[in-house]
């Protein structure tokens, strides 16, 4: 039996600097899927942060081990539980957009930052990340980019830069040559 870790049951920051799991990870083909929840009770929402090699809006001509593409989709929390515990199939909602409150966006970005850190620790040769989350998040590109750029240090520690991607809904993060 798999154990589900619900975000609100864990305090990610402790005095000693150690945290607990933010998400449940599942490897699917050439991607890592990070399942997590925000909110409680009737306000609970489920999400899948996917980091892998498949892009829906960019043509990537680099070696597969040097980049990652990050997307996010919403998932019904009950469906998530059933999938993680019972290996039940679920219908992807990759083509559906969703809205987030400011509080939800902050939680999603906190956990997404942890997912990126985890992905980079497992894929040390990655030097580019294509952020395609805005393809699903119903938000203006300027607002999203402003928030993401200001929070980038959560996972980049000044070692990564950013620029606009192939369209206004894509951000390209590149590892700097110096650290």
KAHUHU-V47339 format. One record per pair of residues at least 12 apart in sequence whose ideal C-beta (glycine too) atoms are under 10 Angstrom apart, sorted by the first residue. I is the first residue (numbers start at 0). GAP is how many residues later the second one is. D is the distance in Angstrom with one decimal. If there is no record, write none. Layout:
i=(I	I)
gap=(GAP	GAP)
d=(D	D)
This chain:
i=(0	0	1	1	1	1	1	1	1	1	2	2	2	2	3	3	3	3	3	3	3	3	3	4	4	4	4	4	4	4	4	4	5	5	5	5	5	5	5	5	5	5	5	6	6	6	6	6	6	6	6	6	6	6	6	6	6	6	6	7	7	7	7	7	7	7	7	8	8	8	9	11	11	11	12	18	20	20	20	21	21	21	21	21	21	21	21	21	21	21	21	22	22	22	22	22	22	22	22	22	22	22	23	23	23	23	23	23	23	24	24	24	24	24	25	25	25	25	25	26	26	27	27	27	28	28	28	29	29	29	29	29	29	30	30	30	30	30	30	30	30	30	30	30	31	31	31	31	31	31	31	31	31	31	32	32	32	32	32	32	32	32	32	33	33	33	33	33	33	33	33	33	33	33	33	33	33	34	34	34	34	34	34	34	34	34	34	35	35	35	35	35	35	35	35	35	35	35	36	36	36	36	36	36	37	37	37	37	37	37	37	37	37	37	37	38	38	38	38	38	42	42	42	43	43	43	43	44	44	44	44	44	44	44	44	44	44	44	45	45	45	45	45	45	45	45	45	45	45	46	46	46	46	46	46	46	46	46	46	46	46	46	46	47	47	47	47	47	47	47	47	47	47	47	47	48	48	48	48	48	48	48	48	48	48	48	48	48	48	49	49	49	49	49	49	49	49	49	49	49	50	50	50	50	50	50	50	50	50	50	50	50	50	50	50	50	50	51	51	51	51	51	51	51	51	52	52	52	52	52	53	53	53	53	54	54	54	54	54	54	54	54	54	54	55	55	55	55	55	55	55	55	55	56	56	56	56	56	56	56	56	56	56	56	57	57	57	57	57	57	57	58	59	59	59	61	61	62	63	63	63	64	64	64	64	64	65	65	65	65	65	65	66	66	66	66	66	66	66	66	66	66	67	67	67	67	67	67	67	67	67	67	67	68	68	68	68	68	68	69	69	69	69	69	69	69	69	69	69	69	70	70	70	70	70	70	70	70	70	71	71	71	71	71	71	71	71	71	71	71	71	71	71	71	72	72	72	72	72	72	72	72	72	72	72	73	73	73	73	73	73	73	73	73	74	74	74	74	75	75	75	78	78	92	93	93	94	94	95	95	96	96	96	96	96	96	97	97	97	97	98	98	98	99	99	99	99	101	104	104	104	104	104	104	104	105	105	107	107	108	108	108	108	108	108	108	108	108	109	109	111	111	111	111	111	111	112	112	112	112	112	112	112	113	113	114	115	115	115	115	115	115	115	115	116	116	116	116	117	118	119	119	119	119	119	124	125	125	126	126	126	126	126	126	127	127	127	127	127	128	128	128	128	128	128	128	128	128	129	129	129	129	129	129	130	130	130	130	130	130	130	130	130	130	131	131	131	131	131	131	132	132	132	132	133	133	133	133	133	133	133	134	134	134	135	136	138	139	140	140	140	140	140	140	141	143	143	144	144	144	144	144	147	147	147	148	148	148	151	151	154	155	155	155	156	157	157	158	158	158	158	159	159	159	159	160	160	160	160	160	161)
gap=(84	85	22	24	79	81	82	83	84	85	18	21	81	82	20	31	33	73	76	77	79	80	81	15	16	17	18	19	30	31	32	79	15	18	30	31	32	34	38	40	71	74	75	13	14	15	16	29	30	31	32	33	37	39	40	100	101	103	104	29	30	31	32	33	35	36	99	12	28	31	12	98	99	102	97	95	15	93	97	12	14	27	85	88	89	90	91	92	93	95	96	12	13	14	24	25	26	88	89	91	92	95	12	13	24	56	59	60	61	24	90	93	94	97	22	24	57	58	61	25	95	20	22	24	23	24	25	22	23	24	34	38	39	17	19	20	21	22	23	37	38	39	40	88	17	18	19	20	36	83	86	87	90	91	15	16	17	18	19	40	42	50	82	13	14	15	16	17	36	38	77	78	80	81	82	84	85	12	13	14	15	40	42	45	46	48	49	12	13	39	44	71	72	74	75	76	78	79	38	40	43	44	70	74	39	62	63	65	66	67	68	69	70	72	73	38	62	64	65	68	58	60	61	32	33	34	36	29	30	31	32	35	53	55	56	59	62	63	27	28	29	30	31	32	33	34	35	37	38	25	26	27	28	30	33	51	53	57	60	61	64	65	89	23	24	25	26	27	32	35	42	44	45	46	67	21	22	23	24	59	62	63	64	65	66	67	69	70	84	18	19	20	21	22	23	42	44	65	82	83	17	18	19	20	21	61	64	65	67	68	69	71	72	75	78	79	80	12	15	16	17	18	19	67	71	12	14	15	16	77	15	17	40	78	12	13	14	16	75	77	80	110	111	115	13	15	38	39	74	76	79	80	114	12	14	73	75	77	78	108	109	110	112	113	72	74	107	108	109	112	114	107	68	70	106	65	66	62	59	61	62	58	59	60	61	62	57	59	60	61	62	109	56	58	59	60	61	62	63	105	106	107	48	51	52	55	58	59	60	61	62	63	105	59	60	61	62	63	101	42	45	46	49	59	60	61	62	63	101	103	23	59	60	61	62	63	64	65	66	22	26	28	36	37	39	40	43	59	60	61	62	63	64	65	19	20	21	22	23	24	25	60	62	63	64	19	22	23	24	25	26	34	62	63	15	16	17	18	14	15	17	12	14	43	41	42	40	41	40	42	37	38	39	40	41	42	38	39	40	41	38	39	40	37	38	39	44	45	32	34	38	39	42	43	46	41	45	25	29	24	35	38	39	41	42	43	45	46	41	44	19	21	36	39	42	43	35	38	39	40	41	42	43	40	41	40	13	15	36	38	39	40	44	57	37	38	39	40	37	36	35	36	39	40	55	50	47	49	33	46	47	48	49	50	32	44	45	46	47	26	27	31	33	42	43	44	45	46	35	36	40	41	42	43	13	14	17	31	34	38	39	40	41	42	33	34	35	37	38	39	15	36	37	38	14	31	33	34	35	36	37	32	34	35	33	32	30	28	23	26	27	28	29	30	26	25	27	17	19	23	24	26	14	23	25	13	22	24	19	21	18	17	19	20	22	18	21	16	17	19	20	13	14	15	16	12	13	14	15	16	12)
d=(6.7	9.0	7.4	9.4	10.0	9.5	5.4	5.6	8.6	8.1	9.4	8.3	8.7	8.5	6.3	8.4	8.8	10.0	8.0	6.0	9.9	5.3	6.3	7.4	4.5	7.7	7.1	5.9	9.1	8.2	9.0	9.3	10.0	9.6	8.5	5.5	9.7	8.8	8.3	9.9	8.8	9.9	9.1	10.0	9.2	6.4	7.7	5.3	5.1	5.9	8.6	9.5	9.2	9.8	9.6	7.1	10.0	9.1	6.7	7.2	7.5	7.2	5.3	9.7	10.0	8.1	9.1	9.9	9.5	9.5	7.2	7.2	8.4	7.4	9.9	7.9	9.2	9.1	9.8	7.9	6.1	9.9	9.8	7.8	4.9	9.4	9.2	4.6	7.5	9.8	8.6	5.8	4.1	9.0	9.0	9.2	7.4	6.1	9.4	7.2	6.3	8.2	7.4	9.7	9.8	8.5	9.5	5.4	10.0	9.9	8.3	7.2	9.4	9.3	8.8	9.8	8.6	7.8	9.9	9.4	9.7	9.8	8.0	7.8	7.3	8.4	8.2	5.1	4.3	7.1	7.2	9.8	9.9	10.0	5.3	6.5	2.6	6.9	6.8	8.8	8.4	9.8	9.0	9.6	8.7	7.4	5.3	6.6	8.8	7.8	7.7	5.8	7.3	8.8	5.3	7.5	5.3	8.3	8.4	9.6	9.9	9.9	9.4	8.4	6.9	4.2	7.6	7.3	9.7	9.1	7.4	7.9	8.2	4.1	9.3	7.4	8.3	7.6	5.6	8.3	10.0	7.3	9.9	5.6	9.5	7.7	6.2	8.1	7.2	9.7	8.7	8.7	8.3	9.8	5.0	8.9	8.9	8.1	9.1	5.6	7.1	9.1	9.3	9.3	9.5	8.8	9.7	8.3	5.5	9.6	9.3	4.4	6.5	9.3	7.8	8.7	9.4	8.6	7.1	8.0	9.6	9.9	9.0	9.6	4.7	9.1	9.7	6.6	8.5	8.7	6.7	9.8	8.5	8.5	9.9	6.7	9.3	8.9	9.5	6.8	4.1	6.1	4.2	8.3	7.3	4.1	8.4	9.6	9.9	5.9	7.0	5.8	6.4	9.5	8.6	8.8	9.4	9.2	9.3	6.2	7.8	8.7	9.7	8.6	6.9	5.3	8.1	5.5	7.9	9.6	9.2	8.4	8.6	8.9	10.0	6.7	7.6	5.1	8.6	8.1	7.1	5.2	9.9	9.3	4.7	8.5	10.0	9.2	8.1	9.8	8.1	7.1	4.9	7.2	7.3	9.4	8.1	9.1	9.5	9.6	4.9	7.0	4.9	8.0	9.8	9.1	6.4	7.0	8.7	4.5	9.2	9.6	8.6	9.2	7.9	9.8	9.9	9.5	9.9	6.7	6.1	8.5	8.5	8.9	10.0	9.2	7.5	7.3	6.5	10.0	6.2	8.4	9.9	9.7	9.0	10.0	4.7	8.7	5.9	6.6	9.9	9.4	8.8	8.5	8.3	7.4	7.7	8.7	10.0	6.3	6.3	9.8	9.6	9.2	9.7	8.4	5.8	9.6	6.4	7.7	6.4	5.7	6.8	5.7	5.5	7.4	6.1	4.6	8.0	6.0	8.2	7.3	8.3	7.0	9.3	8.7	6.8	8.3	9.9	9.7	9.8	7.0	9.3	4.7	7.3	9.7	9.1	5.8	6.2	5.4	6.4	9.4	9.2	9.4	6.1	7.3	4.3	6.9	6.7	9.3	9.8	9.7	8.2	5.9	8.0	6.6	5.2	9.7	7.6	5.1	7.3	9.6	9.3	9.4	7.6	4.5	8.2	6.0	9.3	7.3	7.9	6.9	8.1	6.1	7.0	5.2	6.6	6.2	9.2	9.0	6.9	9.2	8.5	5.0	6.1	9.5	6.7	6.7	10.0	9.4	8.9	9.8	7.0	10.0	9.8	6.9	9.4	9.5	8.7	4.6	9.3	8.9	5.8	6.9	6.7	4.9	5.1	8.6	7.1	9.5	8.0	9.3	9.5	5.6	9.8	5.9	7.1	8.9	4.5	9.7	9.2	9.9	7.6	9.4	6.8	9.4	8.8	6.7	8.3	9.8	8.9	8.4	9.7	8.1	8.5	7.2	8.7	8.1	6.9	9.8	9.4	7.8	5.3	6.9	4.6	9.1	6.5	6.8	6.2	9.8	7.7	4.6	7.5	6.4	8.1	7.3	10.0	9.1	7.9	7.9	9.5	8.7	6.9	9.8	10.0	8.5	8.5	8.7	8.4	9.2	9.8	7.0	7.1	9.9	5.5	9.9	7.6	9.8	8.4	7.3	9.1	7.4	9.1	9.3	9.0	8.4	9.8	7.0	8.6	9.3	4.0	4.3	9.0	8.4	7.7	8.8	6.9	9.2	9.8	8.6	4.6	8.4	9.6	8.7	8.5	5.1	9.4	9.5	9.6	9.6	7.7	9.4	9.8	9.5	9.1	9.9	9.8	7.7	8.9	9.3	6.6	4.1	9.2	9.4	9.3	6.4	6.8	5.4	7.2	9.4	9.5	7.7	9.3	8.4	7.5	4.2	8.1	8.7	6.1	8.5	6.2	7.6	5.9	7.9	9.1	9.1	6.9	8.4	7.5	9.2	6.7	4.1	7.6	6.6	7.8	9.8	9.3	7.0	5.5	8.3	8.2	8.7	9.3	8.5	8.8	9.6	9.4	8.3	4.1	7.3	7.8	9.2	5.5	7.9	9.5	9.1	9.8	9.5	8.9	9.0	4.6	5.8	9.1	9.1	8.7	8.3	8.4	8.2	8.0	8.9	9.6	6.3	7.9	6.5	9.3	6.0	8.2	9.9	9.5	7.5	9.2	7.2	8.6	9.0	8.7	8.0	8.3	6.2	5.7	8.6	5.3	5.0	6.5	5.5	6.5	7.2	5.4	8.2	5.8	10.0	7.6)
